[in-house]
Amino acid sequence: MLSVFWQFFMLGWVSFGGPAAHIGYFQRHFVQKLGWLPQDRFASTLALCQFLPGPASSQLGFAIGYQRAGLGGAIAAFLGFTLPSFTLMLVLALLGQHYADSPVTSAVVGGLKLFALVVVADAVLTMAGQFCRQRLPLSLAVGTAAGLWLWPGLAAQFVALLAAALIGAFWLRRDSGEPGRSPSLNWPFLLLFAGLFVLLPVLGLGGSAGLFADFYQAGSLVFGGGHVVLPLLQNLLADTLSSDLFLTGYAAAQAMPGPMFTLATFLGAELLPASPILGALVATFGVFLPGFLLVLAFINGWQALAANPRMAGAIAGVNASVVGLLLAALYQPVFVASVTGAPALAAAALGLLALRVLRCPLLVLIPAFMLVGFWL
């Protein structure tokens, strides 16, 4: 468990760029570098996390930790990956916005946005080579990306994944060669998720318990990652916090490494000013817990389902569509937010060359791109 915690803790300090970039970090670090799980298992787990509500990249890390070292490994992965972002967001809430607009901060953030562009581009190329070798998967990937460029939004993303799963189930079905197994769900975790979701709003809790209830509801209804949690939390907490404060926390979360769901850390500290650390802990635990309960409920049964030929085809379709999701994210928001002109584009191209061809370590590229931010 200590090894799991340390690997995710180190990634938590350098994983800039949001959920799409995190998938690239995980694939490169845990599949290619450490060999903790094979590519097909990584892809199957990613497909599961894409379908469940919650923070997909954090759920993926949680699932990797679970497959490596059981429940203790899953908790260690979550704590390691989330702790850096949690700490930074809590410090930001405690200190205020004194340094948010400084030139140094702007330069560093600009360079790290370019670094995120390199990581996402590398993930697209790697996963396309793995999952889009045939015409139909390649068509699904390009079609997904084109659809999301034309109709961006959560609904289009869900429709694309569902359509890819249906197409894959009929035209990409694969015989695994294994005897059929009955999928078994972990019912205690599923019942705990459903029970909390139904009962917490009914109880009308106040104080820190009410804060937990609000953030648990938001975490239960979010499909598509951290960008979607903002409007849900605004609806739930509109009477207690200003829009300016929401947007300040949201902007800060995008600039931080690690999961964007640590927006809850910032908001929790602001909502309980008398006990900001308690508020940050309660809100963060509340928003992450639903997604993790669902992963624990489905992960063992998901592997059995994945052995079914039609389900294997559906997973192949979803994996191809996920490549399209990453390709769409590569342009919007990553490219649009990071490339401000030809010098920035040149720096990103050279960074991609250094990462993919020259095998330059991430810990070398990160400070290099910080310096690029100052140069730009």
N, C-alpha and C positions, 0 to 999 in steps of 0.2 A: 504493500500500500504506500509506503514511503516513496518508492520509486515512481509510482503513478502520480502521487502528489507533486513530486519535484518536476517531472516532465511537463505536467500541465501548468505548474506555477511559472516555469520559465517561459512557456508559450504565452501565458497570460500577460506578461509584460511587453510582448512584442507583436501580439496579434491585432494589428490595426486593420481597419477596412470593413468591419461589419460581417454579417453572417456568411456572405459569399466568399469573402477572403478567408474566414475561419475554416471553411471546408477545405480550401487549398492548403492551409497550414497543417491541418490534421492529416490530410492525404499524404502530403510530402513527409511529415515527421513520423507518423505512426505506421504507415504502410511502406513507404519507400526507404526511410532511414532506419527505423527501429524494427520493422517487421513484426509488430505486435499482432496484426491481423492481415489476412490476404486481401487483395483488391476486391474479390467478389463478396466477401463478408462485409467489408467496408461499404460497398455499394448497396448491399441489402439493408444494412443498418441505416444508411443515409435515406433510403427510400422510406423506411418506417418513420423516421423523424420528420420527413417532409409531409407525411399525411397526418401526424398527430398535432394537436394544438400545443403551443408553447414555443420557446426559443429553439429553433431547429439546430443551430450549431452547438449550443450548450447541451441539448439533449444528445447530440451525436457524441460529444466528449464524455458525457455521463455514461452512455452505452458502451463506449470504448473502454472506459474504466471498469464497467461491470463485467465485460467479457474478459478483461485481463485479470481482475482480482475480486470478483464478486461484488456484493453490495458495498463492502468497505472500500473497494477500488473505485466504485461509482461515486461515492461520497468524496473520496480523496480527489478524484478528477474534478468534480464540481468546485470544491473548495480551492484547489490549486489554480484553476483557470479563472475563477471569479474574484479571488482575493485581491489581486492587483487593481482591477477596475473598481471594486468595492472601496478599497482604501483611498484611491484617488478621488472618487466621487464624494466620499464622506469628507475628505479634507477640503474639497471645493465648497461643499455646503457649509462647513464650519468657518472657512476663511472668507467666503464671499467671492465677489467677482473682481477683485483688485487687479489681477494679472491677466484676465481673460482676453483683453484687447491689446496686450503689449506686442510690439513688433517681433520680439524673440519668439513668443508663443505662436504668432501667425506664421513665422518662417518655419518653425519645427513642424507644425501641423501640415503646412503645405507640402513639405518634403515627405512626410509620412503618408499623405494621400497618394502621392506618386508611387511610393513603395507598395501601397495596397493595390494599385493598378497593376503592377508587375506580378504580384502574388496571384491575383484573380486571373490574369492572362495565362500564367503558368498552369493554373488549375484547369482552365478551359482546354488548353492544348493537351494536357495529360489525360484528362477524363474523356475528351473526344477521341483520342487514340485508343482508349480502352473500350468505350461503349458505342462508338459510332463507326464501326468498321464496315458495316453493310449499308445499302442504300436506304432502307426503311428507317433504321435508327438515326442515320444522318439527316434524313428528311424530317423526322420528329424533332430533332434538336434545332434545326434551322427554322422550322415552322413555329416552334415554341418561342424562339427569340424574336422572330418577325411579329408574331401575334402580340407579344408583350411590348415591343417597341411601338406598335400601332395603338394598342389598348392597354396601357399600363394600369396595374392595380391588382389587388388581391383576388378579385373574382376571376379575372383572366388567368391568373396563375393557377388557381384551383381547377378551372375548366381545362387548361392545358395538361395538367398532371392527370386528371381523370380520363381525358381523351386518350392520352398516351398509354395509360394503363389498359384501357379497353382494346385499343389497337394491338398492343403487345400481347394481350391474353389470347387473341385469335390468330395473329400473324407472326408472332415471335415466340410462340410457346416452345418450351424446351423440356425434353425428358431428362431428368436428373440422373436416371438410372438407379435411384434409391427407392426402397420400399416405402409405400405411403405411411405417413405418421399422422396421428390425430393431434391437431394443434391444441395446446393446453395453455389457457390464460391464467395468470396469477390473480385470482379473483379477490383476495383480500385488498390488494392495492387498488384494483378497479373500483371496488365498493367504497374504499376510503375516499378516493377521488370524488365519486358521485355523491357520497354522503356529505362531504364538506361543501361541495358545490350547491347542493340543495338546501342544507340546513343553515349555513352561515348567514345568508341574507335574511332568513326568517327570524333568526334570534335577535336581530337589531342590536348588535354589540356596539359598545363605545370604547373610546380610548385606544390603547394598543391592540386590543382584540378586534375592534372595529376596523382599524387600519389593516390588520391581517386579512380580514374578510374582504375588504375592497380590493386589495391587491391579488388575493387568491382568485376572485371573480375575473379580474382582468387577465391573469395568466391562463385561466381556463378557456378563454374565448379568443385568444390570439392565434391566428394562422398566418404564417409568413414572416415571422421574425420580429426584431425589435422595432422596426419602423411602424408597425401596426399597433403597438401597445400605446402610443401617444394619444390617439383619439379616444381609445377606450378609457384610459385613465382620466382624460379631460372630462368625459361624460360622467364618470363615477365621482370625481373630486372637484367638479366645476365650482361648487359652492364654497370650497375651502382654500383654494389656491388660485392665483391670478394666471392668466394666459402667458404673461411675460415670464413668470417663474417656470412654467412648464417648458416654454421654448428655450429658456436658458439652460435648464437641465438636459433637454433633448440635444441641443447643440454640443454641450459638454460631453455627453455620452458618445456622440459620434466621433469626437476627437480622441477618446480614450481607447486604449487597447482592451481586448476582452469583450464580453457580451454587452450589447446595448441595453439589455434588460436591467443593468445597474442604474439606469435612470431611476428605478424604484429606490435605490439607495439615497440619491439626492432628494427625491420627493419625500421619502419617509423621514429624513432628518429635518426637513422644513416643516412637515406636518406635526411633529412632536418637538417643538423648540425647547421645551423644558428637559427633554431626554433625547437629544438628537441621535445618539449612538443606538439607543434602543429602537427608536423609530426607523433608523436605517436598516437594522438587523431584521426587524419584523416585516417591513415592506419587501425587502429583498427575498427573504425566505418565502413570503406569501406569493410573490409573483413567479418564482421558479418552481415551487412545489407541485402544482398541477401537472406540468409537463413531465416531471420526473416520475410521478406516480404512474402516469400512463405508459412511459417507457418500461417501467418495471412490470406493469400488467401485461404488456404485449410482447416483450422482446423474446421470450422463450417460445411462445406460440408462433411468432413471426418466422422464426427459422424453420419450423415445421411447415408452415404455409408456403414458404419459399421453395420447398422441395416439390410442390405440386407443379406439373408442367404448365398449366395455364397461369398459375401465380408467378412462376419463373418468367414466363413471357411478359406478364404485366410489369414485373420488376424491371425487366430489360427495357420496356417502353418508358417506364418512369425514369430510369437512369439516363436514357437518351434525352428525355425532356428536361431533366435536371441540368444536363450540359447546356441546353438552350436557356434555362433560367440563369445560369452563370454567364452565358454569353450576353444575355439581355442586361444583366447587372454590370457587366464589364463596361457597357456604354453608359447606362443610366442606373445608379448615380455615380459610379466610380470614375469613368472617363470624363464625364461632364464636370464633376467637382474637382478633378485633379489636374487636368491638362488645360493650362491657361494660354498656351502659345506653342510655337515651334520649339523653343529651347526645352520646355517641359516634356514635349513629346519625344524629343531626341534623348533626354535623360531616361525616360521610361523604356525606350527601345534598347538603350545600352544596358539598363538594369536587367531587362529580360534576357539579353544575351549573356550577361554575367551569371544569372541564376541558372538558366537551362543548359548553356553550352560550357561555360567555364566552371560551373558548379561552385560558385562563390557562396560561402556560408551566409545565412541570414543575419548573424550577429555582426558581420562586416558590412552588409548592404544597408542595414538600418541606420547606423551613424553616417554612412555615405550619403544616404538620401536626406538626412537632416541637414548636412552641409549643402546639398543641392537646393534645399528650401531657402537657405540664406542667400545662395548665389542667385536664385530666381527672384 
